[in-house]
Amino acid sequence: MMMMRRDLMNILSCPHCQGELELKMATDNDEEIVDGTLLCVSCGRSYQIEDGIPNLLPH
């Protein structure tokens, strides 16, 4: 199964305001994020990562 790679955090941005996303409450290994929450530091919206897949659909 393909998981979200940690190095993708450098290119992801909030789909609502294009702000920087910060990883919160993650279950991961050294290179991949399995579950967690991406939080926008600009607008405060949050996006879930479940089974290695980030859900970045706007609310």
C-alpha distance matrix in Angstrom:
0.0 3.8 6.4 10.1 12.0 15.3 17.3 16.7 19.2 21.9 21.6 20.7 23.8 25.0 25.1 28.4 30.5 28.4 28.9 26.9 23.9 23.8 20.9 22.2 21.2 17.7 15.5 13.9 13.9 15.8 13.8 11.1 12.1 10.5 13.5 16.9 19.6 20.7 24.5 26.8 29.6 31.9 31.8 30.1 27.5 24.2 20.7 18.0 14.4 12.5 9.0 8.6 10.4 14.1 16.7 19.4 21.5 25.1 26.7
3.8 0.0 3.8 6.9 8.6 12.2 13.9 13.1 15.8 18.3 17.9 17.2 20.5 22.0 22.2 25.7 27.4 25.1 25.7 23.6 20.9 21.0 18.5 20.3 19.9 16.4 14.8 12.8 12.9 14.3 11.5 8.9 10.1 9.6 12.7 15.5 17.8 18.3 22.1 24.0 26.8 29.0 29.2 27.7 25.3 22.2 18.7 16.4 12.8 11.9 9.0 7.1 8.6 11.8 14.7 17.0 19.4 22.9 24.9
6.4 3.8 0.0 3.8 6.1 9.2 11.5 10.8 12.9 15.8 15.9 14.9 18.0 19.4 20.2 23.5 25.1 22.8 22.9 20.7 17.7 17.5 14.8 16.6 16.2 12.7 11.4 9.5 10.2 11.7 9.1 5.8 6.4 6.2 9.4 12.0 14.3 14.9 18.7 20.8 23.5 25.9 26.1 24.5 22.3 19.1 15.8 13.5 9.8 9.4 7.1 4.1 6.6 9.4 12.7 14.9 17.8 21.1 22.9
10.1 6.9 3.8 0.0 3.8 6.5 8.6 7.3 9.2 12.2 12.3 11.2 14.4 16.0 17.1 20.3 21.6 19.3 19.3 16.9 14.1 14.2 11.9 14.2 14.7 11.4 11.3 9.5 10.7 11.5 8.5 5.5 5.3 6.9 9.1 10.6 12.2 12.0 15.6 17.5 20.0 22.4 22.9 21.4 19.4 16.5 13.4 11.8 8.4 9.6 8.7 4.9 6.0 7.3 11.0 12.5 15.8 18.7 20.8
12.0 8.6 6.1 3.8 0.0 3.8 5.5 5.7 8.0 10.4 11.2 11.3 14.8 17.2 18.6 22.0 22.7 19.8 19.6 16.8 14.4 14.2 12.2 14.9 15.7 12.4 12.3 9.5 9.7 9.3 5.7 4.3 6.2 9.0 11.5 12.6 14.1 13.4 16.8 18.4 20.4 22.9 24.0 22.7 21.2 18.5 15.9 14.7 11.5 13.0 12.0 8.3 9.8 10.5 14.3 15.1 18.6 21.2 23.5
15.3 12.2 9.2 6.5 3.8 0.0 3.8 5.4 5.9 8.4 10.4 10.6 13.8 16.3 18.5 21.4 21.6 18.8 17.8 14.6 12.4 11.5 9.6 12.6 13.7 10.8 11.4 8.8 9.2 8.1 5.3 5.2 6.2 9.9 11.7 11.7 12.9 12.0 14.9 16.5 17.9 20.7 22.2 20.8 19.9 17.4 15.5 14.7 11.9 14.1 13.9 10.4 11.9 11.6 15.3 15.7 19.4 21.5 23.6
17.3 13.9 11.5 8.6 5.5 3.8 0.0 3.8 5.3 6.0 8.1 9.6 13.0 16.1 18.3 21.3 21.1 17.9 17.2 14.0 12.7 12.6 11.7 15.2 16.9 14.3 15.2 12.5 12.5 10.6 7.6 8.5 9.9 13.5 15.2 15.0 15.6 13.8 16.4 17.1 18.3 20.7 22.6 21.8 21.1 19.1 17.3 17.2 14.7 17.2 17.0 13.2 14.1 13.5 16.9 16.6 20.2 22.2 24.7
16.7 13.1 10.8 7.3 5.7 5.4 3.8 0.0 3.8 5.2 5.5 6.3 10.0 13.0 14.7 18.0 18.1 14.9 14.8 12.2 10.8 11.6 11.2 14.8 16.8 14.4 15.6 13.6 14.3 13.3 10.1 9.5 10.0 13.1 14.4 14.1 14.1 11.9 14.6 15.0 16.8 18.8 20.3 19.8 18.6 16.7 14.6 14.9 12.7 15.4 15.6 11.9 11.7 10.7 13.8 13.1 16.7 18.7 21.4
19.2 15.8 12.9 9.2 8.0 5.9 5.3 3.8 0.0 3.8 5.5 5.4 8.2 11.1 13.6 16.4 16.1 13.1 12.1 9.0 7.4 7.9 8.0 11.8 14.4 12.7 14.7 13.2 14.6 13.6 11.2 10.7 10.1 13.4 13.8 12.6 11.9 9.3 11.4 11.8 13.2 15.6 17.3 16.6 16.0 14.3 12.9 13.6 12.1 15.4 16.4 12.9 12.8 10.8 13.6 12.6 16.3 17.7 20.1
21.9 18.3 15.8 12.2 10.4 8.4 6.0 5.2 3.8 0.0 3.8 6.0 8.5 12.1 14.5 17.2 16.2 12.7 11.9 9.0 9.0 10.0 11.1 14.9 17.8 16.2 18.3 16.5 17.4 15.7 13.2 13.5 13.6 17.1 17.7 16.3 15.4 12.5 13.9 13.3 14.1 15.9 18.2 18.2 18.0 16.9 15.9 17.1 15.8 19.1 20.0 16.4 16.1 14.1 16.6 15.0 18.5 19.5 22.3
21.6 17.9 15.9 12.3 11.2 10.4 8.1 5.5 5.5 3.8 0.0 3.8 6.6 10.3 12.0 15.0 14.3 10.7 11.0 9.1 9.4 11.6 12.9 16.6 19.5 18.0 20.0 18.4 19.5 18.3 15.3 15.0 14.9 17.9 18.4 17.2 16.1 12.9 14.3 13.3 14.7 15.8 17.6 18.2 17.4 16.6 15.3 16.8 15.7 18.9 19.9 16.4 15.2 13.1 15.1 13.0 16.1 17.3 20.4
20.7 17.2 14.9 11.2 11.3 10.6 9.6 6.3 5.4 6.0 3.8 0.0 3.8 7.0 8.8 11.9 11.9 8.7 9.1 7.5 6.9 9.7 10.9 14.4 17.2 16.0 18.3 17.4 19.2 18.6 15.8 14.6 13.6 16.2 16.0 14.6 13.0 9.7 11.3 10.4 12.6 13.6 14.8 15.1 13.9 13.0 11.5 13.3 12.7 16.1 17.7 14.5 12.8 10.1 11.7 9.4 12.6 13.7 16.7
23.8 20.5 18.0 14.4 14.8 13.8 13.0 10.0 8.2 8.5 6.6 3.8 0.0 3.8 6.2 8.7 8.1 5.0 5.6 5.2 5.6 9.3 11.5 14.6 17.8 17.4 20.1 19.8 22.0 21.6 19.1 17.8 16.3 18.6 17.7 15.7 13.2 9.5 9.8 7.9 10.0 10.3 11.4 12.3 11.3 11.4 10.8 13.5 14.0 17.6 19.7 17.0 15.0 11.6 12.2 9.1 11.7 11.7 14.6
25.0 22.0 19.4 16.0 17.2 16.3 16.1 13.0 11.1 12.1 10.3 7.0 3.8 0.0 3.8 5.4 5.7 4.5 5.1 6.4 6.2 9.8 12.0 14.3 17.4 17.7 20.6 21.0 23.6 23.7 21.5 19.7 17.5 19.2 17.7 15.3 12.3 8.9 8.4 6.1 9.0 8.7 8.6 9.5 8.0 8.8 8.8 12.1 13.6 17.1 19.8 17.6 15.3 11.5 11.0 7.6 9.5 8.6 11.1
25.1 22.2 20.2 17.1 18.6 18.5 18.3 14.7 13.6 14.5 12.0 8.8 6.2 3.8 0.0 3.8 6.0 5.6 8.1 10.0 9.9 13.4 15.2 17.3 20.1 20.1 22.7 23.1 25.7 26.1 23.5 21.4 19.4 20.6 19.2 17.3 14.4 11.5 11.5 9.5 12.5 11.6 10.6 12.0 9.6 10.6 9.8 13.1 14.6 17.6 20.3 18.4 15.4 11.9 10.4 6.6 7.2 6.2 9.5
28.4 25.7 23.5 20.3 22.0 21.4 21.3 18.0 16.4 17.2 15.0 11.9 8.7 5.4 3.8 0.0 3.8 6.0 8.0 10.9 11.2 14.5 16.7 18.3 21.2 21.8 24.8 25.5 28.4 28.8 26.5 24.5 22.1 23.3 21.3 19.0 15.7 12.9 11.7 9.2 11.8 9.9 8.2 10.2 8.3 10.5 10.9 14.6 16.8 19.9 22.9 21.3 18.3 14.7 12.8 9.3 9.0 6.2 8.4
30.5 27.4 25.1 21.6 22.7 21.6 21.1 18.1 16.1 16.2 14.3 11.9 8.1 5.7 6.0 3.8 0.0 3.8 5.4 9.0 10.5 13.9 16.8 18.6 21.9 22.7 25.9 26.4 29.1 29.1 26.9 25.3 23.1 24.8 23.0 20.4 17.0 13.7 12.0 8.6 10.1 7.6 7.0 10.0 9.4 12.0 13.1 16.8 18.9 22.2 25.2 23.2 20.6 16.9 15.6 12.0 12.5 10.0 12.0
28.4 25.1 22.8 19.3 19.8 18.8 17.9 14.9 13.1 12.7 10.7 8.7 5.0 4.5 5.6 6.0 3.8 0.0 3.8 6.7 8.8 12.5 15.3 17.9 21.3 21.5 24.5 24.5 26.8 26.5 24.1 22.8 21.1 23.2 21.9 19.5 16.5 12.9 11.9 8.6 10.1 8.5 9.3 11.7 11.1 12.8 13.2 16.6 17.9 21.4 23.9 21.5 19.1 15.6 15.1 11.4 12.7 11.3 14.0
28.9 25.7 22.9 19.3 19.6 17.8 17.2 14.8 12.1 11.9 11.0 9.1 5.6 5.1 8.1 8.0 5.4 3.8 0.0 3.8 6.5 9.7 13.0 15.4 19.0 19.6 22.9 23.1 25.5 25.1 23.1 22.1 20.2 22.4 21.0 18.1 15.0 11.3 9.6 6.0 6.6 5.4 7.4 9.4 9.9 11.6 12.7 16.1 17.5 21.2 23.9 21.4 19.6 15.9 15.9 12.7 14.5 13.1 15.1
26.9 23.6 20.7 16.9 16.8 14.6 14.0 12.2 9.0 9.0 9.1 7.5 5.2 6.4 10.0 10.9 9.0 6.7 3.8 0.0 3.8 6.6 10.1 12.8 16.5 16.9 20.1 20.1 22.2 21.6 19.8 19.1 17.3 20.0 18.8 16.0 13.2 9.5 8.3 5.7 5.9 6.9 9.5 10.2 10.9 11.4 12.3 15.1 15.9 19.7 22.1 19.4 18.2 14.7 15.5 12.9 15.6 14.9 16.9
23.9 20.9 17.7 14.1 14.4 12.4 12.7 10.8 7.4 9.0 9.4 6.9 5.6 6.2 9.9 11.2 10.5 8.8 6.5 3.8 0.0 3.8 6.7 9.5 13.0 13.3 16.6 16.7 19.2 19.1 17.5 16.2 14.1 16.4 15.0 12.2 9.5 5.8 5.3 4.5 6.2 8.5 10.0 9.3 9.3 8.7 9.2 11.6 12.3 16.1 18.6 16.1 15.0 11.6 12.7 10.7 13.8 13.7 15.4
23.8 21.0 17.5 14.2 14.2 11.5 12.6 11.6 7.9 10.0 11.6 9.7 9.3 9.8 13.4 14.5 13.9 12.5 9.7 6.6 3.8 0.0 3.8 6.4 10.1 10.7 14.2 14.5 17.1 17.0 16.0 15.1 12.7 15.2 13.6 10.5 8.2 5.5 5.1 6.2 6.8 10.2 11.8 10.1 10.7 9.4 10.2 11.7 12.1 15.8 18.1 15.8 15.6 12.6 14.2 13.1 16.4 16.4 17.6
20.9 18.5 14.8 11.9 12.2 9.6 11.7 11.2 8.0 11.1 12.9 10.9 11.5 12.0 15.2 16.7 16.8 15.3 13.0 10.1 6.7 3.8 0.0 3.8 7.0 6.9 10.4 10.9 13.7 14.1 13.5 12.2 9.4 11.7 10.2 7.2 5.9 4.7 6.4 9.0 10.2 13.6 14.7 12.4 12.2 9.7 9.6 9.9 9.6 13.0 15.0 12.9 13.4 11.0 13.1 13.1 16.5 17.3 18.2
22.2 20.3 16.6 14.2 14.9 12.6 15.2 14.8 11.8 14.9 16.6 14.4 14.6 14.3 17.3 18.3 18.6 17.9 15.4 12.8 9.5 6.4 3.8 0.0 3.8 5.7 9.5 11.2 14.4 15.5 15.6 14.0 10.8 12.1 9.7 6.2 5.1 6.0 6.8 10.3 11.2 14.8 15.3 12.2 12.2 9.5 10.1 9.7 10.1 12.9 15.3 14.1 14.8 12.6 14.3 14.8 17.8 18.3 18.5
21.2 19.9 16.2 14.7 15.7 13.7 16.9 16.8 14.4 17.8 19.5 17.2 17.8 17.4 20.1 21.2 21.9 21.3 19.0 16.5 13.0 10.1 7.0 3.8 0.0 3.8 7.0 9.7 13.1 15.0 15.7 13.8 10.4 10.8 8.1 5.2 6.1 8.7 10.0 13.7 14.9 18.4 18.4 15.1 14.8 11.6 11.6 10.1 10.1 11.8 13.9 13.5 14.8 13.5 15.2 16.6 19.4 20.3 20.1
17.7 16.4 12.7 11.4 12.4 10.8 14.3 14.4 12.7 16.2 18.0 16.0 17.4 17.7 20.1 21.8 22.7 21.5 19.6 16.9 13.3 10.7 6.9 5.7 3.8 0.0 3.8 6.0 9.6 11.6 12.2 10.1 6.8 7.3 5.5 4.0 6.7 9.0 11.5 15.0 16.6 20.0 20.3 17.3 16.5 13.1 12.1 10.0 8.5 10.0 11.3 10.4 12.4 11.8 14.3 16.0 19.1 20.6 21.0
15.5 14.8 11.4 11.3 12.3 11.4 15.2 15.6 14.7 18.3 20.0 18.3 20.1 20.6 22.7 24.8 25.9 24.5 22.9 20.1 16.6 14.2 10.4 9.5 7.0 3.8 0.0 3.8 7.3 10.3 11.2 8.9 6.2 5.5 5.1 6.2 9.7 12.2 15.1 18.6 20.2 23.6 23.9 20.9 19.8 16.2 14.7 11.9 9.6 9.7 9.8 9.5 12.4 12.9 15.6 17.9 21.0 23.0 23.4
13.9 12.8 9.5 9.5 9.5 8.8 12.5 13.6 13.2 16.5 18.4 17.4 19.8 21.0 23.1 25.5 26.4 24.5 23.1 20.1 16.7 14.5 10.9 11.2 9.7 6.0 3.8 0.0 3.7 6.7 7.5 5.7 4.3 5.2 7.0 8.5 11.7 13.4 16.5 19.5 21.1 24.5 25.2 22.6 21.5 18.1 16.3 13.8 10.8 11.2 10.4 9.0 12.3 13.2 16.5 18.6 21.9 24.1 25.1
13.9 12.9 10.2 10.7 9.7 9.2 12.5 14.3 14.6 17.4 19.5 19.2 22.0 23.6 25.7 28.4 29.1 26.8 25.5 22.2 19.2 17.1 13.7 14.4 13.1 9.6 7.3 3.7 0.0 3.8 5.7 5.5 6.6 7.8 10.5 12.2 15.3 16.6 19.6 22.4 23.8 27.2 28.2 25.8 24.9 21.5 19.6 17.3 14.1 14.3 12.8 11.1 14.6 15.9 19.5 21.4 24.8 27.2 28.4
15.8 14.3 11.7 11.5 9.3 8.1 10.6 13.3 13.6 15.7 18.3 18.6 21.6 23.7 26.1 28.8 29.1 26.5 25.1 21.6 19.1 17.0 14.1 15.5 15.0 11.6 10.3 6.7 3.8 0.0 3.8 6.2 8.4 10.7 13.3 14.4 17.0 17.5 20.4 22.7 23.7 27.1 28.5 26.5 25.9 22.8 21.1 19.3 16.2 17.1 15.7 13.4 16.5 17.4 21.1 22.5 26.1 28.4 29.9
13.8 11.5 9.1 8.5 5.7 5.3 7.6 10.1 11.2 13.2 15.3 15.8 19.1 21.5 23.5 26.5 26.9 24.1 23.1 19.8 17.5 16.0 13.5 15.6 15.7 12.2 11.2 7.5 5.7 3.8 0.0 3.8 7.0 9.9 12.8 14.0 16.3 16.3 19.4 21.4 22.7 25.8 27.2 25.5 24.6 21.7 19.6 18.0 14.7 15.8 14.4 11.4 14.1 15.1 18.9 20.0 23.6 26.1 28.0
11.1 8.9 5.8 5.5 4.3 5.2 8.5 9.5 10.7 13.5 15.0 14.6 17.8 19.7 21.4 24.5 25.3 22.8 22.1 19.1 16.2 15.1 12.2 14.0 13.8 10.1 8.9 5.7 5.5 6.2 3.8 0.0 3.8 6.4 9.5 11.2 13.7 14.1 17.5 19.8 21.7 24.6 25.6 23.7 22.3 19.2 16.7 14.8 11.3 12.1 10.6 7.6 10.5 11.8 15.6 17.2 20.6 23.3 25.0
12.1 10.1 6.4 5.3 6.2 6.2 9.9 10.0 10.1 13.6 14.9 13.6 16.3 17.5 19.4 22.1 23.1 21.1 20.2 17.3 14.1 12.7 9.4 10.8 10.4 6.8 6.2 4.3 6.6 8.4 7.0 3.8 0.0 3.8 6.0 7.4 10.0 10.9 14.4 17.1 19.2 22.2 22.8 20.6 19.1 15.8 13.4 11.2 7.9 9.0 8.5 5.8 8.6 9.3 12.9 14.8 18.2 20.6 22.0
10.5 9.6 6.2 6.9 9.0 9.9 13.5 13.1 13.4 17.1 17.9 16.2 18.6 19.2 20.6 23.3 24.8 23.2 22.4 20.0 16.4 15.2 11.7 12.1 10.8 7.3 5.5 5.2 7.8 10.7 9.9 6.4 3.8 0.0 3.8 7.0 10.3 12.2 15.8 18.9 21.3 24.2 24.2 21.8 19.9 16.3 13.6 10.6 7.1 6.5 5.3 4.2 7.7 9.4 12.5 15.2 18.1 20.8 21.7
13.5 12.7 9.4 9.1 11.5 11.7 15.2 14.4 13.8 17.7 18.4 16.0 17.7 17.7 19.2 21.3 23.0 21.9 21.0 18.8 15.0 13.6 10.2 9.7 8.1 5.5 5.1 7.0 10.5 13.3 12.8 9.5 6.0 3.8 0.0 3.8 7.3 10.0 13.3 16.6 19.1 22.0 21.7 18.9 17.0 13.3 10.9 7.6 4.9 4.8 5.9 6.0 8.0 8.6 10.9 13.7 16.4 18.7 19.1
16.9 15.5 12.0 10.6 12.6 11.7 15.0 14.1 12.6 16.3 17.2 14.6 15.7 15.3 17.3 19.0 20.4 19.5 18.1 16.0 12.2 10.5 7.2 6.2 5.2 4.0 6.2 8.5 12.2 14.4 14.0 11.2 7.4 7.0 3.8 0.0 3.8 6.9 9.8 13.4 15.7 18.7 18.3 15.4 13.9 10.2 8.6 6.0 5.0 6.9 9.2 8.7 9.7 8.7 10.6 12.6 15.5 17.1 17.3
19.6 17.8 14.3 12.2 14.1 12.9 15.6 14.1 11.9 15.4 16.1 13.0 13.2 12.3 14.4 15.7 17.0 16.5 15.0 13.2 9.5 8.2 5.9 5.1 6.1 6.7 9.7 11.7 15.3 17.0 16.3 13.7 10.0 10.3 7.3 3.8 0.0 3.8 6.3 9.9 12.4 15.1 14.6 11.7 10.1 6.5 5.6 4.6 5.8 8.7 11.8 11.0 10.8 8.5 9.5 10.6 13.4 14.3 14.4
20.7 18.3 14.9 12.0 13.4 12.0 13.8 11.9 9.3 12.5 12.9 9.7 9.5 8.9 11.5 12.9 13.7 12.9 11.3 9.5 5.8 5.5 4.7 6.0 8.7 9.0 12.2 13.4 16.6 17.5 16.3 14.1 10.9 12.2 10.0 6.9 3.8 0.0 3.8 6.7 9.5 12.1 12.0 9.8 8.4 5.5 5.0 6.2 7.3 11.0 13.9 12.2 11.4 8.2 9.2 8.9 12.1 12.7 13.5
24.5 22.1 18.7 15.6 16.8 14.9 16.4 14.6 11.4 13.9 14.3 11.3 9.8 8.4 11.5 11.7 12.0 11.9 9.6 8.3 5.3 5.1 6.4 6.8 10.0 11.5 15.1 16.5 19.6 20.4 19.4 17.5 14.4 15.8 13.3 9.8 6.3 3.8 0.0 3.8 6.2 8.9 8.8 6.2 5.9 4.4 6.5 8.8 10.9 14.4 17.5 16.0 15.0 11.6 11.9 10.8 13.3 12.8 13.2
26.8 24.0 20.8 17.5 18.4 16.5 17.1 15.0 11.8 13.3 13.3 10.4 7.9 6.1 9.5 9.2 8.6 8.6 6.0 5.7 4.5 6.2 9.0 10.3 13.7 15.0 18.6 19.5 22.4 22.7 21.4 19.8 17.1 18.9 16.6 13.4 9.9 6.7 3.8 0.0 3.8 5.4 5.8 4.9 5.5 6.3 8.5 11.6 13.6 17.3 20.4 18.5 17.1 13.4 13.3 11.1 13.3 12.0 12.9
29.6 26.8 23.5 20.0 20.4 17.9 18.3 16.8 13.2 14.1 14.7 12.6 10.0 9.0 12.5 11.8 10.1 10.1 6.6 5.9 6.2 6.8 10.2 11.2 14.9 16.6 20.2 21.1 23.8 23.7 22.7 21.7 19.2 21.3 19.1 15.7 12.4 9.5 6.2 3.8 0.0 3.8 6.2 5.7 8.2 9.5 12.0 14.9 16.8 20.4 23.4 21.4 20.4 16.8 17.0 14.8 17.0 15.5 16.2
31.9 29.0 25.9 22.4 22.9 20.7 20.7 18.8 15.6 15.9 15.8 13.6 10.3 8.7 11.6 9.9 7.6 8.5 5.4 6.9 8.5 10.2 13.6 14.8 18.4 20.0 23.6 24.5 27.2 27.1 25.8 24.6 22.2 24.2 22.0 18.7 15.1 12.1 8.9 5.4 3.8 0.0 3.8 5.9 8.3 10.9 13.5 16.9 19.1 22.7 25.8 23.9 22.3 18.5 18.1 15.4 16.9 14.7 15.4
31.8 29.2 26.1 22.9 24.0 22.2 22.6 20.3 17.3 18.2 17.6 14.8 11.4 8.6 10.6 8.2 7.0 9.3 7.4 9.5 10.0 11.8 14.7 15.3 18.4 20.3 23.9 25.2 28.2 28.5 27.2 25.6 22.8 24.2 21.7 18.3 14.6 12.0 8.8 5.8 6.2 3.8 0.0 3.8 5.7 9.1 12.0 15.6 18.3 21.7 25.1 23.6 21.7 17.9 16.8 14.1 15.0 12.3 12.4
30.1 27.7 24.5 21.4 22.7 20.8 21.8 19.8 16.6 18.2 18.2 15.1 12.3 9.5 12.0 10.2 10.0 11.7 9.4 10.2 9.3 10.1 12.4 12.2 15.1 17.3 20.9 22.6 25.8 26.5 25.5 23.7 20.6 21.8 18.9 15.4 11.7 9.8 6.2 4.9 5.7 5.9 3.8 0.0 3.8 6.4 10.0 13.1 16.1 19.3 22.8 21.6 20.1 16.4 15.5 13.6 14.8 12.6 12.1
27.5 25.3 22.3 19.4 21.2 19.9 21.1 18.6 16.0 18.0 17.4 13.9 11.3 8.0 9.6 8.3 9.4 11.1 9.9 10.9 9.3 10.7 12.2 12.2 14.8 16.5 19.8 21.5 24.9 25.9 24.6 22.3 19.1 19.9 17.0 13.9 10.1 8.4 5.9 5.5 8.2 8.3 5.7 3.8 0.0 3.8 6.9 10.4 13.5 16.6 20.1 19.2 17.3 13.6 12.1 10.3 11.2 9.1 8.5
24.2 22.2 19.1 16.5 18.5 17.4 19.1 16.7 14.3 16.9 16.6 13.0 11.4 8.8 10.6 10.5 12.0 12.8 11.6 11.4 8.7 9.4 9.7 9.5 11.6 13.1 16.2 18.1 21.5 22.8 21.7 19.2 15.8 16.3 13.3 10.2 6.5 5.5 4.4 6.3 9.5 10.9 9.1 6.4 3.8 0.0 3.8 6.8 10.0 13.0 16.6 15.8 14.2 10.7 9.6 8.9 10.5 9.7 9.3
20.7 18.7 15.8 13.4 15.9 15.5 17.3 14.6 12.9 15.9 15.3 11.5 10.8 8.8 9.8 10.9 13.1 13.2 12.7 12.3 9.2 10.2 9.6 10.1 11.6 12.1 14.7 16.3 19.6 21.1 19.6 16.7 13.4 13.6 10.9 8.6 5.6 5.0 6.5 8.5 12.0 13.5 12.0 10.0 6.9 3.8 0.0 3.8 6.8 9.8 13.3 12.5 10.5 7.1 5.9 5.9 8.1 8.7 9.0
18.0 16.4 13.5 11.8 14.7 14.7 17.2 14.9 13.6 17.1 16.8 13.3 13.5 12.1 13.1 14.6 16.8 16.6 16.1 15.1 11.6 11.7 9.9 9.7 10.1 10.0 11.9 13.8 17.3 19.3 18.0 14.8 11.2 10.6 7.6 6.0 4.6 6.2 8.8 11.6 14.9 16.9 15.6 13.1 10.4 6.8 3.8 0.0 3.8 6.2 9.9 9.7 8.3 5.9 5.6 7.7 9.9 11.5 11.6
14.4 12.8 9.8 8.4 11.5 11.9 14.7 12.7 12.1 15.8 15.7 12.7 14.0 13.6 14.6 16.8 18.9 17.9 17.5 15.9 12.3 12.1 9.6 10.1 10.1 8.5 9.6 10.8 14.1 16.2 14.7 11.3 7.9 7.1 4.9 5.0 5.8 7.3 10.9 13.6 16.8 19.1 18.3 16.1 13.5 10.0 6.8 3.8 0.0 3.8 6.8 6.0 5.3 4.1 6.1 8.8 11.5 13.9 14.7
12.5 11.9 9.4 9.6 13.0 14.1 17.2 15.4 15.4 19.1 18.9 16.1 17.6 17.1 17.6 19.9 22.2 21.4 21.2 19.7 16.1 15.8 13.0 12.9 11.8 10.0 9.7 11.2 14.3 17.1 15.8 12.1 9.0 6.5 4.8 6.9 8.7 11.0 14.4 17.3 20.4 22.7 21.7 19.3 16.6 13.0 9.8 6.2 3.8 0.0 3.8 5.3 5.4 6.5 7.8 11.3 13.4 16.1 16.5
9.0 9.0 7.1 8.7 12.0 13.9 17.0 15.6 16.4 20.0 19.9 17.7 19.7 19.8 20.3 22.9 25.2 23.9 23.9 22.1 18.6 18.1 15.0 15.3 13.9 11.3 9.8 10.4 12.8 15.7 14.4 10.6 8.5 5.3 5.9 9.2 11.8 13.9 17.5 20.4 23.4 25.8 25.1 22.8 20.1 16.6 13.3 9.9 6.8 3.8 0.0 3.8 5.6 8.5 10.5 13.9 16.1 19.2 19.9
8.6 7.1 4.1 4.9 8.3 10.4 13.2 11.9 12.9 16.4 16.4 14.5 17.0 17.6 18.4 21.3 23.2 21.5 21.4 19.4 16.1 15.8 12.9 14.1 13.5 10.4 9.5 9.0 11.1 13.4 11.4 7.6 5.8 4.2 6.0 8.7 11.0 12.2 16.0 18.5 21.4 23.9 23.6 21.6 19.2 15.8 12.5 9.7 6.0 5.3 3.8 0.0 3.8 6.6 9.7 12.5 15.2 18.4 19.7
10.4 8.6 6.6 6.0 9.8 11.9 14.1 11.7 12.8 16.1 15.2 12.8 15.0 15.3 15.4 18.3 20.6 19.1 19.6 18.2 15.0 15.6 13.4 14.8 14.8 12.4 12.4 12.3 14.6 16.5 14.1 10.5 8.6 7.7 8.0 9.7 10.8 11.4 15.0 17.1 20.4 22.3 21.7 20.1 17.3 14.2 10.5 8.3 5.3 5.4 5.6 3.8 0.0 3.8 6.4 9.2 11.7 15.0 16.6
14.1 11.8 9.4 7.3 10.5 11.6 13.5 10.7 10.8 14.1 13.1 10.1 11.6 11.5 11.9 14.7 16.9 15.6 15.9 14.7 11.6 12.6 11.0 12.6 13.5 11.8 12.9 13.2 15.9 17.4 15.1 11.8 9.3 9.4 8.6 8.7 8.5 8.2 11.6 13.4 16.8 18.5 17.9 16.4 13.6 10.7 7.1 5.9 4.1 6.5 8.5 6.6 3.8 0.0 3.8 5.9 9.0 11.9 13.6
16.7 14.7 12.7 11.0 14.3 15.3 16.9 13.8 13.6 16.6 15.1 11.7 12.2 11.0 10.4 12.8 15.6 15.1 15.9 15.5 12.7 14.2 13.1 14.3 15.2 14.3 15.6 16.5 19.5 21.1 18.9 15.6 12.9 12.5 10.9 10.6 9.5 9.2 11.9 13.3 17.0 18.1 16.8 15.5 12.1 9.6 5.9 5.6 6.1 7.8 10.5 9.7 6.4 3.8 0.0 3.8 5.7 8.8 10.2
19.4 17.0 14.9 12.5 15.1 15.7 16.6 13.1 12.6 15.0 13.0 9.4 9.1 7.6 6.6 9.3 12.0 11.4 12.7 12.9 10.7 13.1 13.1 14.8 16.6 16.0 17.9 18.6 21.4 22.5 20.0 17.2 14.8 15.2 13.7 12.6 10.6 8.9 10.8 11.1 14.8 15.4 14.1 13.6 10.3 8.9 5.9 7.7 8.8 11.3 13.9 12.5 9.2 5.9 3.8 0.0 3.8 6.2 8.8
21.5 19.4 17.8 15.8 18.6 19.4 20.2 16.7 16.3 18.5 16.1 12.6 11.7 9.5 7.2 9.0 12.5 12.7 14.5 15.6 13.8 16.4 16.5 17.8 19.4 19.1 21.0 21.9 24.8 26.1 23.6 20.6 18.2 18.1 16.4 15.5 13.4 12.1 13.3 13.3 17.0 16.9 15.0 14.8 11.2 10.5 8.1 9.9 11.5 13.4 16.1 15.2 11.7 9.0 5.7 3.8 0.0 3.8 6.4
25.1 22.9 21.1 18.7 21.2 21.5 22.2 18.7 17.7 19.5 17.3 13.7 11.7 8.6 6.2 6.2 10.0 11.3 13.1 14.9 13.7 16.4 17.3 18.3 20.3 20.6 23.0 24.1 27.2 28.4 26.1 23.3 20.6 20.8 18.7 17.1 14.3 12.7 12.8 12.0 15.5 14.7 12.3 12.6 9.1 9.7 8.7 11.5 13.9 16.1 19.2 18.4 15.0 11.9 8.8 6.2 3.8 0.0 3.8
26.7 24.9 22.9 20.8 23.5 23.6 24.7 21.4 20.1 22.3 20.4 16.7 14.6 11.1 9.5 8.4 12.0 14.0 15.1 16.9 15.4 17.6 18.2 18.5 20.1 21.0 23.4 25.1 28.4 29.9 28.0 25.0 22.0 21.7 19.1 17.3 14.4 13.5 13.2 12.9 16.2 15.4 12.4 12.1 8.5 9.3 9.0 11.6 14.7 16.5 19.9 19.7 16.6 13.6 10.2 8.8 6.4 3.8 0.0
